[in-house]
Amino acid sequence: MVSTSFPGLSAGLERLRGLSIDEDFRMRKDIWETFQRDQRADKYYARKEGREEGIFEIVKNLLKIGVPIEQVVKATSLTEQQIQEIQAE
C-alpha cells in the first residue's frame, strides 16, 4: 500500500480510483495499450522480415562468387537444404 503521509497524495489517489472506475477511461486506455502493442509487434516483424531478406541476399551473393555451400552453412547458420532452396530461386 502507498503511504498517504505526503500532502495531496490522498486526494490524488482518490482521483485515480475514480478515474479507474470510469468505463470510458478504461476503454480508451485499453485501446491505447492495444495500439502500442500492435505497433511494437509491427516493428518486430518488420525487422525480422528485413533480416531474413538480408540473409537471403547474402546467401545468393556468396553462392554467386563461388563460396562452397558448406562454408555458407557455417557463415549463416542456415541448413544446407535452406541454402539449396535459395540457390534454386
N, CA, C and O atoms as a MOPAC input file, in Angstrom:
PM7 MOZYME 1SCF
protein

 N      0.84000 1    -1.18400 1     0.00000 1
 C      0.00000 1     0.00000 1     0.00000 1
 C      0.87800 1     1.23600 1     0.00000 1
 O      1.92600 1     1.25100 1     0.64500 1
 N      0.46900 1     2.26200 1    -0.70600 1
 C      1.21800 1     3.51100 1    -0.81700 1
 C      0.96900 1     4.35800 1     0.42100 1
 O     -0.15900 1     4.46700 1     0.90000 1
 N      2.02700 1     4.94800 1     0.92500 1
 C      1.89500 1     5.81300 1     2.09300 1
 C      1.14700 1     7.08100 1     1.71600 1
 O      1.37800 1     7.64800 1     0.64800 1
 N      0.25300 1     7.52500 1     2.58600 1
 C     -0.51900 1     8.75300 1     2.31900 1
 C     -0.04000 1     9.89200 1     3.18500 1
 O     -0.78700 1    10.84300 1     3.41600 1
 N      1.20100 1     9.82500 1     3.67700 1
 C      1.72200 1    10.87100 1     4.54300 1
 C      2.16400 1    12.11200 1     3.76400 1
 O      2.42400 1    13.14700 1     4.37700 1
 N      2.25500 1    12.04400 1     2.46800 1
 C      2.63500 1    13.20100 1     1.66800 1
 C      1.40900 1    14.06300 1     1.39500 1
 O      0.33100 1    13.54000 1     1.11300 1
 N      1.56900 1    15.38900 1     1.47800 1
 C      0.42700 1    16.27900 1     1.24000 1
 C     -0.12600 1    16.10000 1    -0.17100 1
 O      0.62900 1    16.05700 1    -1.14300 1
 N     -1.40900 1    16.00000 1    -0.27100 1
 C     -2.07400 1    15.89800 1    -1.56800 1
 C     -2.11100 1    14.49600 1    -2.14500 1
 O     -2.82800 1    14.25100 1    -3.11600 1
 N     -1.36500 1    13.58300 1    -1.57900 1
 C     -1.31600 1    12.23600 1    -2.12700 1
 C     -2.65200 1    11.51600 1    -1.96100 1
 O     -3.09600 1    10.80800 1    -2.86500 1
 N     -3.28200 1    11.69500 1    -0.82500 1
 C     -4.57400 1    11.04900 1    -0.60100 1
 C     -5.59500 1    11.49800 1    -1.63000 1
 O     -6.33400 1    10.68500 1    -2.18500 1
 N     -5.62900 1    12.79000 1    -1.87800 1
 C     -6.58100 1    13.32200 1    -2.85700 1
 C     -6.26600 1    12.78900 1    -4.24600 1
 O     -7.17300 1    12.45600 1    -5.00900 1
 N     -4.99900 1    12.70900 1    -4.57000 1
 C     -4.60000 1    12.19000 1    -5.87500 1
 C     -4.97100 1    10.72800 1    -6.04500 1
 O     -5.42200 1    10.31100 1    -7.11200 1
 N     -4.77600 1     9.94800 1    -4.97900 1
 C     -5.13500 1     8.53700 1    -5.03700 1
 C     -6.64200 1     8.35700 1    -5.19500 1
 O     -7.09300 1     7.48400 1    -5.93700 1
 N     -7.41400 1     9.17900 1    -4.50300 1
 C     -8.86900 1     9.10700 1    -4.64500 1
 C     -9.29100 1     9.45800 1    -6.06700 1
 O    -10.17900 1     8.82000 1    -6.63300 1
 N     -8.65600 1    10.47000 1    -6.63600 1
 C     -8.97800 1    10.85600 1    -8.02000 1
 C     -8.63900 1     9.70900 1    -8.97300 1
 O     -9.41000 1     9.40400 1    -9.88300 1
 N     -7.49300 1     9.08200 1    -8.76200 1
 C     -7.08100 1     7.96400 1    -9.60700 1
 C     -8.06200 1     6.80400 1    -9.49400 1
 O     -8.40400 1     6.17700 1   -10.49600 1
 N     -8.50900 1     6.52200 1    -8.29100 1
 C     -9.50200 1     5.46400 1    -8.10700 1
 C    -10.78600 1     5.79000 1    -8.85900 1
 O    -11.39800 1     4.92300 1    -9.48200 1
 N    -11.18000 1     7.06100 1    -8.78900 1
 C    -12.38900 1     7.49000 1    -9.50600 1
 C    -12.23400 1     7.33200 1   -11.00200 1
 O    -13.16800 1     6.91500 1   -11.68800 1
 N    -11.05700 1     7.66500 1   -11.51300 1
 C    -10.81700 1     7.52700 1   -12.95400 1
 C    -10.81700 1     6.06700 1   -13.37900 1
 O    -11.31400 1     5.71700 1   -14.44900 1
 N    -10.25600 1     5.22500 1   -12.53000 1
 C    -10.17000 1     3.82100 1   -12.91400 1
 C    -11.54600 1     3.17000 1   -12.96500 1
 O    -11.72100 1     2.13400 1   -13.60500 1
 N    -12.50400 1     3.76500 1   -12.30300 1
 C    -13.85900 1     3.24700 1   -12.32500 1
 C    -14.58400 1     3.67700 1   -13.60500 1
 O    -15.50500 1     3.00300 1   -14.06700 1
 N    -14.16200 1     4.78500 1   -14.15500 1
 C    -14.82300 1     5.34400 1   -15.32900 1
 C    -14.67800 1     4.40800 1   -16.54100 1
 O    -13.56400 1     4.14100 1   -16.99100 1
 N    -15.78700 1     3.92400 1   -17.05400 1
 C    -15.80300 1     2.95800 1   -18.16400 1
 C    -15.14600 1     3.52600 1   -19.42400 1
 O    -14.36700 1     2.83400 1   -20.08000 1
 N    -15.45200 1     4.76600 1   -19.76300 1
 C    -14.88800 1     5.39300 1   -20.96700 1
 C    -13.37000 1     5.47400 1   -20.85400 1
 O    -12.65400 1     5.19900 1   -21.81700 1
 N    -12.88400 1     5.85200 1   -19.67900 1
 C    -11.44000 1     5.93500 1   -19.45600 1
 C    -10.78700 1     4.57600 1   -19.64700 1
 O     -9.76300 1     4.46800 1   -20.32200 1
 N    -11.36400 1     3.54800 1   -19.06400 1
 C    -10.81000 1     2.19600 1   -19.19400 1
 C    -10.79800 1     1.74900 1   -20.64700 1
 O     -9.82700 1     1.14800 1   -21.10900 1
 N    -11.87400 1     2.04200 1   -21.36700 1
 C    -11.94400 1     1.63800 1   -22.76800 1
 C    -10.86300 1     2.34700 1   -23.58800 1
 O    -10.18400 1     1.72500 1   -24.40500 1
 N    -10.71300 1     3.64500 1   -23.36100 1
 C     -9.66900 1     4.39800 1   -24.08100 1
 C     -8.27500 1     3.88400 1   -23.73600 1
 O     -7.41100 1     3.76900 1   -24.60500 1
 N     -8.07100 1     3.57800 1   -22.46400 1
 C     -6.77300 1     3.05300 1   -22.02000 1
 C     -6.49800 1     1.70800 1   -22.69200 1
 O     -5.38600 1     1.46600 1   -23.16000 1
 N     -7.49500 1     0.84000 1   -22.74100 1
 C     -7.32800 1    -0.46000 1   -23.39500 1
 C     -7.02200 1    -0.30900 1   -24.87600 1
 O     -6.17400 1    -1.02000 1   -25.41400 1
 N     -7.70800 1     0.61100 1   -25.53400 1
 C     -7.46000 1     0.85400 1   -26.96400 1
 C     -6.03700 1     1.34800 1   -27.16700 1
 O     -5.34300 1     0.89400 1   -28.07700 1
 N     -5.59700 1     2.28100 1   -26.32000 1
 C     -4.24500 1     2.83400 1   -26.43300 1
 C     -3.19900 1     1.73900 1   -26.21000 1
 O     -2.22300 1     1.65700 1   -26.95600 1
 N     -3.39200 1     0.90700 1   -25.19800 1
 C     -2.44500 1    -0.16700 1   -24.92700 1
 C     -2.42000 1    -1.18200 1   -26.06200 1
 O     -1.35700 1    -1.69800 1   -26.40600 1
 N     -3.56900 1    -1.47200 1   -26.64300 1
 C     -3.62600 1    -2.38400 1   -27.78400 1
 C     -2.88300 1    -1.79400 1   -28.97300 1
 O     -2.14100 1    -2.49500 1   -29.66100 1
 N     -3.08500 1    -0.50700 1   -29.21000 1
 C     -2.39100 1     0.18400 1   -30.29800 1
 C     -0.87900 1     0.10600 1   -30.10000 1
 O     -0.14200 1    -0.19200 1   -31.04000 1
 N     -0.41900 1     0.37400 1   -28.88400 1
 C      1.01900 1     0.32600 1   -28.61200 1
 C      1.57400 1    -1.08400 1   -28.80800 1
 O      2.65800 1    -1.24800 1   -29.36800 1
 N      0.84600 1    -2.09800 1   -28.35500 1
 C      1.27800 1    -3.49600 1   -28.55800 1
 C      1.36800 1    -3.82300 1   -30.04000 1
 O      2.31800 1    -4.46400 1   -30.48900 1
 N      0.36300 1    -3.37500 1   -30.80300 1
 C      0.36400 1    -3.63300 1   -32.24100 1
 C      1.54800 1    -2.95700 1   -32.92200 1
 O      2.16900 1    -3.53400 1   -33.81400 1
 N      1.85700 1    -1.73600 1   -32.50200 1
 C      2.99800 1    -1.02500 1   -33.08200 1
 C      4.30100 1    -1.76600 1   -32.80000 1
 O      5.14600 1    -1.90200 1   -33.68500 1
 N      4.46500 1    -2.24400 1   -31.56300 1
 C      5.68100 1    -3.00000 1   -31.23100 1
 C      5.77000 1    -4.29000 1   -32.04600 1
 O      6.84600 1    -4.66600 1   -32.51100 1
 N      4.63800 1    -4.96000 1   -32.21300 1
 C      4.62000 1    -6.20200 1   -32.99300 1
 C      4.95600 1    -5.91800 1   -34.45100 1
 O      5.72300 1    -6.66000 1   -35.06600 1
 N      4.39000 1    -4.85300 1   -35.00800 1
 C      4.68300 1    -4.49600 1   -36.40000 1
 C      6.17300 1    -4.24000 1   -36.59200 1
 O      6.76000 1    -4.69800 1   -37.57200 1
 N      6.78400 1    -3.51300 1   -35.66600 1
 C      8.22100 1    -3.22400 1   -35.76200 1
 C      9.03700 1    -4.51000 1   -35.65900 1
 O     10.00500 1    -4.70300 1   -36.39600 1
 N      8.63800 1    -5.38600 1   -34.73900 1
 C      9.36000 1    -6.65100 1   -34.55900 1
 C      9.32800 1    -7.46200 1   -35.84800 1
 O     10.36700 1    -7.93200 1   -36.31200 1
 N      8.14600 1    -7.63000 1   -36.42600 1
 C      8.03000 1    -8.45300 1   -37.62600 1
 C      8.67700 1    -7.79300 1   -38.83900 1
 O      9.18300 1    -8.48900 1   -39.72000 1
 N      8.67000 1    -6.46600 1   -38.90000 1
 C      9.35600 1    -5.77800 1   -39.99600 1
 C     10.86200 1    -6.00700 1   -39.90100 1
 O     11.52200 1    -6.26100 1   -40.90900 1
 N     11.40200 1    -5.91600 1   -38.68500 1
 C     12.83700 1    -6.17200 1   -38.50700 1
 C     13.17500 1    -7.61700 1   -38.86300 1
 O     14.16900 1    -7.88700 1   -39.53700 1
 N     12.33400 1    -8.53900 1   -38.40000 1
 C     12.57100 1    -9.95700 1   -38.68000 1
 C     12.54800 1   -10.20900 1   -40.18300 1
 O     13.41000 1   -10.91400 1   -40.70800 1
 N     11.57800 1    -9.64400 1   -40.86700 1
 C     11.48400 1    -9.81700 1   -42.31700 1
 C     12.69500 1    -9.21000 1   -43.01500 1
 O     13.22300 1    -9.78200 1   -43.96800 1
 N     13.13000 1    -8.04600 1   -42.53600 1
 C     14.30800 1    -7.39900 1   -43.11600 1
 C     15.56100 1    -8.23300 1   -42.94500 1
 O     16.37400 1    -8.34400 1   -43.86200 1
 N     15.71500 1    -8.82300 1   -41.76100 1
 C     16.88200 1    -9.69000 1   -41.52500 1
 C     16.84500 1   -10.90000 1   -42.44300 1
 O     17.86500 1   -11.28400 1   -43.01500 1
 N     15.66400 1   -11.50300 1   -42.58300 1
 C     15.54200 1   -12.67400 1   -43.44700 1
 C     15.87400 1   -12.32100 1   -44.89700 1
 O     16.55800 1   -13.08200 1   -45.58100 1
 N     15.39200 1   -11.17200 1   -45.36300 1
 C     15.70400 1   -10.74400 1   -46.72800 1
 C     17.19300 1   -10.47700 1   -46.88200 1
 O     17.78300 1   -10.79000 1   -47.91500 1
 N     17.80100 1    -9.89400 1   -45.84400 1
 C     19.23800 1    -9.61900 1   -45.88300 1
 C     20.05100 1   -10.89600 1   -45.95800 1
 O     20.99600 1   -10.98900 1   -46.74200 1
 N     19.69200 1   -11.87800 1   -45.15200 1
 C     20.39700 1   -13.16800 1   -45.18000 1
 C     20.21900 1   -13.82800 1   -46.53200 1
 O     21.16500 1   -14.40000 1   -47.07400 1
 N     19.01000 1   -13.75600 1   -47.08300 1
 C     18.71800 1   -14.32200 1   -48.39800 1
 C     19.65100 1   -13.72300 1   -49.44500 1
 O     20.23000 1   -14.44900 1   -50.25400 1
 N     19.79700 1   -12.40200 1   -49.43100 1
 C     20.67000 1   -11.73100 1   -50.40700 1
 C     22.13300 1   -12.10100 1   -50.19200 1
 O     22.87300 1   -12.29300 1   -51.15700 1
 N     22.55100 1   -12.20100 1   -48.94300 1
 C     23.93600 1   -12.58400 1   -48.64700 1
 C     24.23200 1   -13.98300 1   -49.16900 1
 O     25.28300 1   -14.22200 1   -49.76300 1
 N     23.29700 1   -14.90700 1   -48.94400 1
 C     23.47700 1   -16.28400 1   -49.42500 1
 C     23.59900 1   -16.28900 1   -50.94200 1
 O     24.48900 1   -16.93700 1   -51.49300 1
 N     22.71000 1   -15.56800 1   -51.62000 1
 C     22.77700 1   -15.51700 1   -53.08600 1
 C     24.11500 1   -14.96700 1   -53.55700 1
 O     24.70600 1   -15.49000 1   -54.50200 1
 N     24.59700 1   -13.91200 1   -52.90100 1
 C     25.87500 1   -13.31000 1   -53.30200 1
 C     27.05100 1   -14.24000 1   -53.02900 1
 O     27.96600 1   -14.34200 1   -53.84600 1
 N     27.03100 1   -14.91900 1   -51.88100 1
 C     28.11400 1   -15.85500 1   -51.57700 1
 C     28.15500 1   -16.98900 1   -52.59700 1
 O     29.22700 1   -17.39000 1   -53.04900 1
 N     26.99100 1   -17.49400 1   -52.95000 1
 C     26.94500 1   -18.57500 1   -53.94400 1
 C     27.38800 1   -18.07900 1   -55.31600 1
 O     28.03200 1   -18.82000 1   -56.05800 1
 N     27.05300 1   -16.83300 1   -55.66300 1
 C     27.45300 1   -16.26600 1   -56.96500 1
 C     28.96600 1   -16.19800 1   -57.10100 1
 O     29.50800 1   -16.43000 1   -58.18100 1
 N     29.64900 1   -15.88000 1   -56.00400 1
 C     31.10600 1   -15.74800 1   -56.10000 1
 C     31.82300 1   -17.08000 1   -55.87600 1
 O     33.05200 1   -17.13700 1   -55.83900 1
 N     31.03600 1   -18.14800 1   -55.72600 1
 C     31.62800 1   -19.47700 1   -55.67700 1
 C     31.97200 1   -20.00800 1   -54.30000 1
 O     32.74300 1   -20.96200 1   -54.18900 1
 N     31.43200 1   -19.42800 1   -53.26400 1
 C     31.69700 1   -19.94700 1   -51.91500 1
 C     30.96300 1   -21.28300 1   -51.78100 1
 O     29.77100 1   -21.36000 1   -52.08000 1
 N     31.65400 1   -22.33600 1   -51.33600 1
 C     31.01500 1   -23.64200 1   -51.18900 1
 C     29.84600 1   -23.58800 1   -50.18800 1
 O     29.86800 1   -22.83000 1   -49.21800 1
 N     28.83900 1   -24.40900 1   -50.45500 1
 C     27.63900 1   -24.43700 1   -49.61200 1
 C     28.00300 1   -24.71100 1   -48.14800 1
 O     27.39600 1   -24.13300 1   -47.24600 1
 N     28.97400 1   -25.57500 1   -47.90800 1
 C     29.36300 1   -25.90600 1   -46.53300 1
 C     29.82200 1   -24.66000 1   -45.77400 1
 O     29.52700 1   -24.50400 1   -44.58900 1
 N     30.54300 1   -23.77900 1   -46.45900 1
 C     31.00300 1   -22.54400 1   -45.81300 1
 C     29.84700 1   -21.56300 1   -45.62400 1
 O     29.81200 1   -20.82900 1   -44.63700 1
 N     28.91200 1   -21.54800 1   -46.55800 1
 C     27.73600 1   -20.68000 1   -46.41800 1
 C     26.90100 1   -21.14600 1   -45.22100 1
 O     26.34700 1   -20.32800 1   -44.48700 1
 N     26.81600 1   -22.45500 1   -45.03300 1
 C     26.10400 1   -23.00800 1   -43.86600 1
 C     26.75300 1   -22.48300 1   -42.58400 1
 O     26.05500 1   -22.03000 1   -41.67700 1
 N     28.06600 1   -22.54100 1   -42.50500 1
 C     28.77100 1   -22.07100 1   -41.30700 1
 C     28.60000 1   -20.56900 1   -41.11100 1
 O     28.45200 1   -20.10300 1   -39.98200 1
 N     28.61900 1   -19.81900 1   -42.19400 1
 C     28.54600 1   -18.36400 1   -42.09500 1
 C     27.15500 1   -17.85800 1   -41.73500 1
 O     27.02700 1   -16.80700 1   -41.10600 1
 N     26.11300 1   -18.58500 1   -42.12200 1
 C     24.74800 1   -18.08400 1   -41.95400 1
 C     23.92200 1   -18.84800 1   -40.93300 1
 O     22.86200 1   -18.37500 1   -40.52200 1
 N     24.38000 1   -20.00400 1   -40.52000 1
 C     23.62700 1   -20.89000 1   -39.61900 1
 C     22.34500 1   -21.42300 1   -40.25400 1
 O     21.46500 1   -21.91600 1   -39.54800 1
 N     22.23200 1   -21.33100 1   -41.55700 1
 C     21.11000 1   -21.94500 1   -42.27000 1
 C     21.47300 1   -23.39800 1   -42.55200 1
 O     22.64500 1   -23.77400 1   -42.51600 1
 N     20.46900 1   -24.19900 1   -42.82900 1
 C     20.74100 1   -25.59100 1   -43.18000 1
 C     21.13900 1   -25.66500 1   -44.64800 1
 O     20.89400 1   -24.74200 1   -45.42500 1
 N     21.75200 1   -26.77100 1   -45.00500 1
 C     22.13800 1   -26.97100 1   -46.40600 1
 C     20.90300 1   -26.97300 1   -47.29800 1
 O     20.94000 1   -26.45200 1   -48.41200 1
 N     19.81600 1   -27.55400 1   -46.81700 1
 C     18.57300 1   -27.59000 1   -47.59400 1
 C     18.03300 1   -26.17700 1   -47.82700 1
 O     17.59300 1   -25.85900 1   -48.93100 1
 N     18.06400 1   -25.33100 1   -46.79700 1
 C     17.59600 1   -23.95200 1   -46.95900 1
 C     18.43900 1   -23.20800 1   -47.99500 1
 O     17.91100 1   -22.44800 1   -48.80600 1
 N     19.72900 1   -23.42900 1   -47.96100 1
 C     20.62000 1   -22.75700 1   -48.91000 1
 C     20.36800 1   -23.26500 1   -50.32500 1
 O     20.38200 1   -22.47800 1   -51.27200 1
 N     20.14100 1   -24.55700 1   -50.48400 1
 C     19.85100 1   -25.10700 1   -51.79900 1
 C     18.52400 1   -24.55700 1   -52.34100 1
 O     18.38800 1   -24.33700 1   -53.54400 1
 N     17.54900 1   -24.33800 1   -51.45200 1
 C     16.28800 1   -23.72800 1   -51.88700 1
 C     16.49500 1   -22.31000 1   -52.37700 1
 O     15.90200 1   -21.89700 1   -53.37400 1
 N     17.34100 1   -21.55900 1   -51.67500 1
 C     17.65700 1   -20.18900 1   -52.10000 1
 C     18.38700 1   -20.22400 1   -53.43200 1
 O     18.11900 1   -19.41100 1   -54.31600 1
 N     19.30500 1   -21.16500 1   -53.57200 1
 C     20.09000 1   -21.29500 1   -54.79600 1
 C     19.17700 1   -21.62800 1   -55.99100 1
 O     19.44300 1   -21.19600 1   -57.11200 1
 N     18.11900 1   -22.38600 1   -55.75100 1
 C     17.22100 1   -22.79300 1   -56.83400 1
 C     16.33000 1   -21.64900 1   -57.32300 1
 O     15.78800 1   -21.70600 1   -58.42600 1
 N     16.18700 1   -20.62800 1   -56.50800 1
 C     15.30200 1   -19.50000 1   -56.90100 1
 C     15.94400 1   -18.62600 1   -57.94400 1
 O     15.34500 1   -17.64400 1   -58.38000 1

